[in-house]
Amino acid sequence: MVGHVEWIEFVPVEHVPRAGEIVSATESWGQAAGGGAVAAVQLAQLADSVLFFTVFGADELGRRAKAELAERGVEVHASFVDAPQRKGFTYLDEAGERTITTIGPKLGPRGHDDTLPWLELARCEAVYFCAGDVDALLFARRGRVLVATARELPTLRRGAVELDALVGSGKDESELYRPGDLEPEPRLAVTTSGALGGWAQPGGPYSAAPIPERPVDSYGAGDCFAAGLAFALAAGLDGSAALDFAARCGAGALAGPGVHAAAVPLP
């Protein structure tokens, strides 16, 4: 896992406030979150071991985030930079939808940071890349299977590596991918559309997995999907079976509050 961490304050509310409105919440909690943390926790539910290459701010929140991820079974390889830990807050409404505000620049790992054991990625069966510089991407490509998020298209273009899969979104403008956006083209390009399922090229449309009877919130569902896809491809599942498995990982994220990952069995 190569990516970023955000310390997120989760706030359940009846609805997201409109401009000028005040809403009340009866509870809140903080967690090590963000795409990298979510995917690392999901992979820890699936794999025998998970290496997470990341960066933390050199403050109390950064130290808390690293300790929490280690407690959740993630082997964290990180450097600390002289900057505040990126943080944010997330509204969770009664329908289970999340609305996110992040504060501060994304802190991604750098491949020229020789304090990190980058060569360890060569022994990984799968790598999910969701933040980092071009050098970090080149090290990530040493893994047998490499999956990346379309949020990082500028870095992926500069790195010009062949991806085993790219995961984008049909709902989020920042995660849109169109054929021709990358050279070489990814072997599998997936566009997710939540409960509608999504579209894979090659493969065409695929169905979403059944959601929990009582969905709690949708935070992290997309990165759980991407992490599950990386694991499935490394396990040797073909396109449709890998997508079905990934969809079950994404749906499993809805079953618990905040950063929640499901231990989904392989078919």
C-alpha positions as a printed NumPy array, in Angstrom:
array([[  0.   ,   0.   ,   0.   ],
       [  1.41 ,   3.383,  -1.062],
       [ -0.694,   6.365,  -0.07 ],
       [ -1.756,   9.091,   2.302],
       [ -3.399,   9.458,   5.701],
       [ -5.859,  12.015,   7.021],
       [ -6.986,  12.339,  10.615],
       [-10.74 ,  12.645,  10.234],
       [-13.339,  13.755,  12.763],
       [-16.595,  11.926,  12.   ],
       [-19.824,  13.715,  12.891],
       [-23.202,  11.931,  12.506],
       [-25.971,  14.427,  11.702],
       [-29.569,  14.248,  10.541],
       [-28.589,  16.088,   7.364],
       [-25.699,  18.144,   6.055],
       [-26.306,  21.796,   6.996],
       [-27.448,  24.201,   4.311],
       [-25.746,  27.585,   3.978],
       [-26.257,  29.506,   7.201],
       [-27.924,  26.585,   8.999],
       [-26.915,  25.122,  12.369],
       [-27.253,  21.387,  12.948],
       [-26.601,  19.446,  16.148],
       [-24.707,  16.219,  16.714],
       [-24.725,  14.061,  19.828],
       [-21.371,  12.369,  19.209],
       [-18.186,  12.461,  17.159],
       [-14.964,  10.509,  16.96 ],
       [-11.567,  10.757,  15.29 ],
       [ -9.751,   8.095,  13.251],
       [ -6.754,   7.591,  11.029],
       [ -8.519,   7.771,   7.667],
       [ -7.996,   8.932,   4.09 ],
       [ -7.638,   6.687,   1.053],
       [ -4.337,   5.105,   2.033],
       [ -5.371,   4.304,   5.595],
       [ -8.74 ,   2.899,   4.498],
       [ -7.173,   0.625,   1.888],
       [ -4.427,  -0.521,   4.266],
       [ -7.026,  -1.507,   6.873],
       [ -9.048,  -3.339,   4.204],
       [ -5.97 ,  -5.23 ,   3.015],
       [ -5.141,  -6.124,   6.624],
       [ -8.516,  -7.905,   6.718],
       [ -7.635,  -9.883,   3.59 ],
       [ -3.896, -10.527,   3.445],
       [ -1.375, -12.252,   5.669],
       [  0.655,  -9.046,   5.914],
       [  0.344,  -5.464,   4.705],
       [  3.135,  -2.925,   4.225],
       [  1.989,   0.695,   4.164],
       [  4.335,   3.371,   2.771],
       [  3.187,   6.819,   3.801],
       [  4.045,  10.158,   5.418],
       [  2.761,  11.719,   8.637],
       [  2.923,  15.205,  10.   ],
       [  5.368,  15.541,  12.886],
       [  2.681,  16.399,  15.427],
       [  0.486,  14.644,  17.938],
       [ -2.151,  13.703,  15.337],
       [  0.478,  12.182,  13.079],
       [  1.823,  10.035,  15.904],
       [ -1.701,   8.972,  16.89 ],
       [ -2.525,   8.012,  13.317],
       [  0.566,   5.822,  12.973],
       [ -0.086,   4.076,  16.287],
       [ -3.726,   3.406,  15.402],
       [ -2.862,   1.831,  12.06 ],
       [ -0.261,  -0.403,  13.688],
       [ -2.897,  -1.523,  16.215],
       [ -5.126,  -2.516,  13.292],
       [ -2.546,  -4.929,  11.921],
       [ -0.812,  -2.696,   9.364],
       [  3.001,  -2.698,   9.114],
       [  3.602,   1.038,   8.726],
       [  6.708,   2.351,   6.969],
       [  6.585,   6.112,   7.268],
       [  8.577,   9.26 ,   7.543],
       [  7.539,  12.355,   9.471],
       [  7.696,  15.783,   7.886],
       [  7.81 ,  19.182,   9.526],
       [  4.189,  20.016,   8.729],
       [  0.823,  19.519,  10.416],
       [ -0.874,  16.187,   9.89 ],
       [ -3.536,  16.547,   7.196],
       [ -6.934,  16.375,   8.851],
       [-10.573,  17.041,   8.134],
       [-14.125,  16.295,   9.13 ],
       [-16.848,  14.177,   7.642],
       [-20.59 ,  14.605,   8.022],
       [-22.462,  11.292,   8.11 ],
       [-26.152,  11.859,   7.366],
       [-29.117,   9.64 ,   8.175],
       [-28.988,   8.008,   4.74 ],
       [-25.4  ,   6.918,   5.354],
       [-23.887,   9.368,   2.874],
       [-20.598,  11.036,   3.771],
       [-19.638,  14.64 ,   3.002],
       [-15.936,  15.338,   3.471],
       [-13.858,  18.463,   4.063],
       [-10.076,  18.047,   4.221],
       [ -7.725,  20.59 ,   5.771],
       [ -4.142,  21.008,   4.596],
       [ -2.143,  19.556,   1.687],
       [ -2.051,  15.829,   0.999],
       [  1.133,  14.259,   2.367],
       [  2.278,  11.522,  -0.006],
       [  5.442,   9.405,   0.253],
       [  8.444,  10.238,  -1.929],
       [ 10.432,   7.566,  -3.698],
       [ 13.725,   9.365,  -3.089],
       [ 13.128,   9.159,   0.68 ],
       [ 15.79 ,   6.58 ,   1.499],
       [ 14.531,   6.18 ,   5.072],
       [ 11.751,   3.99 ,   3.628],
       [ 12.473,   0.372,   2.562],
       [ 11.163,   0.784,  -0.981],
       [ 12.757,  -2.425,  -2.271],
       [ 10.334,  -4.368,  -0.046],
       [  7.607,  -3.611,  -2.583],
       [  9.251,  -6.032,  -5.018],
       [  8.135,  -8.946,  -2.825],
       [  4.508,  -7.786,  -2.647],
       [  1.885,  -9.753,  -4.541],
       [ -0.229,  -6.607,  -4.966],
       [  0.216,  -2.858,  -4.49 ],
       [ -2.488,  -0.213,  -4.393],
       [ -1.196,   3.284,  -5.191],
       [ -3.344,   6.215,  -4.07 ],
       [ -0.777,   8.955,  -3.314],
       [  2.912,   9.64 ,  -3.794],
       [  5.363,  11.048,  -6.304],
       [  6.573,   9.52 ,  -9.567],
       [  9.519,   7.784,  -7.902],
       [  7.144,   6.174,  -5.396],
       [  4.966,   5.024,  -8.307],
       [  7.966,   3.431, -10.039],
       [  8.786,   1.505,  -6.866],
       [  5.119,   0.488,  -6.556],
       [  5.283,  -0.988, -10.076],
       [  7.766,  -3.551,  -8.755],
       [  4.85 ,  -5.331,  -7.097],
       [  3.418,  -8.21 ,  -9.119],
       [  0.013,  -6.482,  -9.447],
       [ -0.391,  -2.7  ,  -9.404],
       [ -3.76 ,  -0.982,  -8.983],
       [ -4.089,   2.812,  -8.798],
       [ -6.771,   5.415,  -8.262],
       [ -7.741,   7.895, -10.957],
       [ -7.369,  10.634,  -8.321],
       [ -3.651,  10.457,  -9.121],
       [ -3.86 ,  10.822, -12.924],
       [ -1.196,  13.575, -13.158],
       [  1.355,  11.382, -11.365],
       [  0.317,   8.318, -13.361],
       [  0.808,  10.212, -16.625],
       [  4.308,  11.308, -15.645],
       [  5.243,   7.838, -14.415],
       [  3.997,   6.134, -17.619],
       [  3.882,   2.659, -16.058],
       [  1.424,  -0.016, -17.127],
       [ -1.263,  -0.539, -14.502],
       [ -2.984,  -3.855, -13.971],
       [ -6.083,  -1.864, -13.028],
       [ -7.183,   1.738, -12.632],
       [-10.198,   2.608, -10.476],
       [-12.14 ,   5.785, -11.209],
       [-15.56 ,   7.142, -10.35 ],
       [-18.563,   8.023, -12.451],
       [-19.795,  10.376,  -9.727],
       [-16.7  ,  12.3  ,  -8.622],
       [-15.176,  14.763, -11.117],
       [-11.766,  14.377,  -9.457],
       [-11.768,  10.635, -10.249],
       [-12.951,  10.612, -13.859],
       [-10.964,   8.559, -16.345],
       [-11.452,   8.512, -20.104],
       [ -9.777,   6.203, -22.62 ],
       [ -6.612,   7.884, -23.809],
       [ -5.947,   9.659, -20.507],
       [ -2.984,   7.345, -19.854],
       [ -0.252,   5.878, -22.012],
       [  0.122,   2.964, -21.776],
       [ -3.55 ,   2.197, -21.146],
       [ -4.315,   0.21 , -17.988],
       [ -5.05 ,  -3.46 , -18.558],
       [ -8.348,  -2.985, -16.727],
       [-10.132,   0.356, -16.27 ],
       [-13.017,   0.409, -13.788],
       [-15.546,   3.195, -13.275],
       [-17.59 ,   2.79 , -10.097],
       [-21.119,   4.134,  -9.66 ],
       [-22.069,   3.148,  -6.122],
       [-25.296,   1.174,  -5.82 ],
       [-25.611,   1.139,  -9.627],
       [-22.513,  -1.025,  -9.946],
       [-20.136,   0.251, -12.589],
       [-18.389,  -0.278, -15.895],
       [-15.178,  -2.127, -16.707],
       [-13.102,  -1.933, -19.855],
       [-12.753,  -4.662, -20.926],
       [-15.816,  -6.386, -19.532],
       [-18.666,  -3.899, -19.698],
       [-21.187,  -3.309, -16.907],
       [-21.006,  -5.099, -13.568],
       [-23.454,  -5.214, -10.677],
       [-23.01 ,  -3.796,  -7.211],
       [-22.875,  -6.226,  -4.294],
       [-25.867,  -6.377,  -1.934],
       [-25.54 ,  -3.682,   0.71 ],
       [-25.957,  -4.418,   4.429],
       [-29.518,  -4.504,   5.723],
       [-28.755,  -1.424,   7.793],
       [-26.011,   0.578,   6.058],
       [-24.211,   2.847,   8.516],
       [-22.125,   5.104,   6.284],
       [-20.38 ,   5.078,   2.928],
       [-17.028,   6.487,   4.043],
       [-14.153,   4.573,   2.437],
       [-16.271,   2.298,   0.247],
       [-14.377,   3.262,  -2.912],
       [-10.938,   2.589,  -1.476],
       [-12.139,  -0.694,   0.059],
       [-13.307,  -1.625,  -3.452],
       [ -9.904,  -0.746,  -4.957],
       [ -7.993,  -2.619,  -2.251],
       [-10.24 ,  -5.637,  -2.737],
       [ -9.655,  -5.504,  -6.488],
       [ -5.879,  -5.489,  -6.009],
       [ -6.113,  -8.473,  -3.66 ],
       [ -8.431, -10.38 ,  -5.999],
       [ -6.243,  -9.863,  -9.067],
       [ -3.181, -10.993,  -7.117],
       [ -5.122, -14.077,  -5.993],
       [ -5.662, -14.987,  -9.639],
       [ -9.351, -14.135, -10.043],
       [-10.368, -13.138, -13.569],
       [-11.988,  -9.797, -14.429],
       [-15.634, -10.484, -13.515],
       [-14.831, -12.557, -10.426],
       [-12.326,  -9.94 ,  -9.253],
       [-14.923,  -7.185,  -9.693],
       [-17.522,  -9.178,  -7.769],
       [-15.059,  -9.66 ,  -4.918],
       [-14.086,  -5.963,  -4.939],
       [-17.76 ,  -4.958,  -4.91 ],
       [-18.326,  -7.065,  -1.801],
       [-15.407,  -5.301,  -0.101],
       [-16.898,  -1.924,  -1.035],
       [-20.338,  -2.925,   0.256],
       [-18.785,  -4.231,   3.466],
       [-17.489,  -0.751,   4.245],
       [-21.103,   0.388,   4.675],
       [-21.662,  -1.987,   7.587],
       [-19.761,   0.004,  10.206],
       [-19.008,   3.601,  11.173],
       [-16.024,   5.545,   9.89 ],
       [-13.092,   3.466,   8.674],
       [-14.652,   0.023,   8.467],
       [-13.424,  -2.934,   6.417],
       [-14.906,  -6.38 ,   5.93 ],
       [-13.071,  -9.705,   5.909],
       [-14.51 , -10.989,   2.631],
       [-13.736, -14.647,   1.746],
       [-12.445, -15.481,  -1.712],
       [-14.902, -17.432,  -3.882]])
